Amino acid sequence: MAILGAAVGVGLAIAPGVASAQVTAFKQAVAETGARDDAIAAFYRGQNFEAIWTGADDTHMARRAALLSALRSAGDHGLPVARYDVDALERRMATARTPRDLGALEVEMTQMFLRYARDIQSGALVPSRVVSGIKREIEYTDPATLLAGLLRAQPASYLRDLAPRTVEYTALMKQKMLLKEKMEQGGWGPSVNASKLEPGDTGPAVIALRNRLMTMGYLPRSNARSYDSAMSEAVRAFQAAHGLEIDGVAGTGTIGELNEPIEKRLQSVLVAMERERWLHKKRGERHILVNIPDFTAKIVDNGQITFETRSVVGANREDRPTPEFSDEMDHMVINPSWYVPRSIVVNEYLPALKRNPNAVSHIQITDRRGRVVNRSAANFAGYTARTFPFSMRQPPSRSNALGLVKFMFPNKYNIYLHDTPAKSLFSREVRAFSHGCVRLNDPFDFAYALLGRQEADPEAFFQRKLRGGAETRVNLETPVPVHIIYRTAYTDARGKLNFRRDVYGRDAAIWAALRKAGVELPGVQG
C-alpha cells in the first residue's frame, strides 16, 4: 500500500509540471470510472474530482482503515462478506502504481463504501424480490447524504453507526454471538428421542431432555433422573418462549421444537437481523405491532408494550397470507358493515349463487348505486367472475364477519384489524385462518386503549356508540403507525430470545436468498 502513502501530488518533491500531469491523470481516471454511476459522478464533480480515500494524510488513512475494518466485520451482522471481497480490494491498494490506478481505486472504494452502507442500513436483499407477500417499502439513504456524513465524521464511528441503532437489533446481535459461541462448543447436545414425556417419567429420554434444557438455559444445573417439577417448569418456560401451549408436558410439538438444531436457530436470528434492517425507521412513540408468526397484536408506547392480545392471521393458502407492510391507523368503525372483497365475491359466493340464488342469505347483494338486488329477479348463472356486476355487503350485527368493531389504516391491500364472531380460533396454537386481515381476541379492550388518549372514559364512550347499533366512524385524533411484521426470532423485554414457527415459509426463502448472496453461518462453510 506504499503508493497510497505517497498519494498523487501530496508531500512529494516532484517538478510542478510532472505533479500537474499526475493530478490531471488521477482526476481524469476518477471522472471516467465514476461516470458509470450518476450519484458517484455527481459527488466527485462537487469534489472537483479530489480524493477522499487515497490521499496520504491522516484523514484519508483513517477512512481507509475504517472501511477495511467494517468490510471485514460485515459477517458479524450476517452480511454477505464475499460481496465486498476485501482481499481483492487490498491487493489493488497494494499494487496501484500510477495516478490512473489510484483514480480507479478511489472510485472503487467509494462504490464499496456505498454498497456496504446500503446493506447494513437497509438490508442486503430487496424483500419484494424474495417474497411477494413482503410489501414493505424500504427507506434508502441517498448516496450524497452518506458521503457527506462520511466527510464530516470520525470515520470509524460513522461506519459503526450505520447499523440500526434499535434495541432489538442490538439484542439480536448479542444473541447471535451467544448462539455462535454455543455452536462452537458443540451445540445443545443429543436430541430428545421420544414422542411424549411428562411428569413422573424416567429413562434416557428424560435425561436427554434434562441436559438439553440445561444447555439451553431453561433449567438450572440438576442431577434429577426423573421428570420432576423443576423440569416441568423449565418445559413451561421453553413453551412460552416458542409460542407453544404452556402445559409443562413435552409433547410432540414441544419435543420437535426442542430438537431443532442450533444452526437453524442461528439462521432465524440472521434473518431477523436482515428484517430489522428493512424496518430501519422511526416506528412512532406509540405504534401498533402485529407479528404474524407470533399471532399477536401489541400497542407499544415509548418502547414498552402497554397492550397485547392474541390474533388470527391469514391462512397459508392461495392469496390469503397476511402481507407485511407499514401504514397509519386513523379511525375505527363501531358496528361495521362487511363489504365483501371482490375476490371472495367471485371465487366463493358467485359459484354458490349460481347453484342457489338464496345462498349466503345473510349477505346483501347491491348494484352500483348501493340498492339491494332482488335475488329472484337476477340470473346469476349468466355471469362470470369477470362480468358479475354486483357488490355484496353484510349489515352490522353480532354475527357480522368483522364482529362489532374494525380498526382502519386504509391501504391498497385492503388489510385491517377487526373483531370476529369466531372466538374459538383464538385458543389454537397456530392461528392462520383468515382471508388476510388480522382478527383480534380482545377488540374492545384494544379500542379502549386507543381511545384512552382522547376520551375521559373510553369504555363508556365506546359502549354508548356500540349500543346505538348504527355504523359509526370514530377518528383517532392522533393517527397511530401500524407495522405488520414477520419475525420467527425476536427478543422479549428482558432481551431473551423467542422463536416461532415459519408459518408461511417466508424466513426459509429469505435465508436461501441470503445464502445465495454469500451469507454464511459463523464457523460453517458452504
Secondary structure, 3 states (H helix, E strand, C coil): CHHHHCCCCCCCCCCHHHHHHHHHHHHHHHHHHHCCCHHHHHHHHHCCCCCCCCCCCHHHHHHHHHHHHHHHCHHHHCCCHHHCCHHHHHHHHHHCCCHHHHHHHHHHHHHHHHHHHHHHHHCCCCHHHHCCCECCCCCCCCHHHHHHHHHHCCHHHHHHCCCCCCHHHHHHHHHHHHHHHHHHCCCCCCCCCCCCECCCCECHHHHHHHHHHHHHCCCCCCCCCECCHHHHHHHHHHHHHCCCCCCCCECHHHHHHHCCCHHHHHHHHHHHHHHHHHCCCCCCCEEEEEEHHHCEEEEEECCEEEEEEEEEEECCCCCCCCCEEEEEEEEEEECCCEECCHHHHHHHHHHHHHHCCCCCCCCEEECCCCCECCHHHCCHHHCCCCCCCCEEEECCCCCCCCCCEEEECCCCCCCCEECCCCHHHHHCCCCEEECCCEEECCHHHHHHHHHCCCCCCHHHHHHHHHHHCCCEEEEEEEEEEEEEECCCEEECCCCCEEECCCCCCHHHHHHHHHHHHCCCCCCCCC
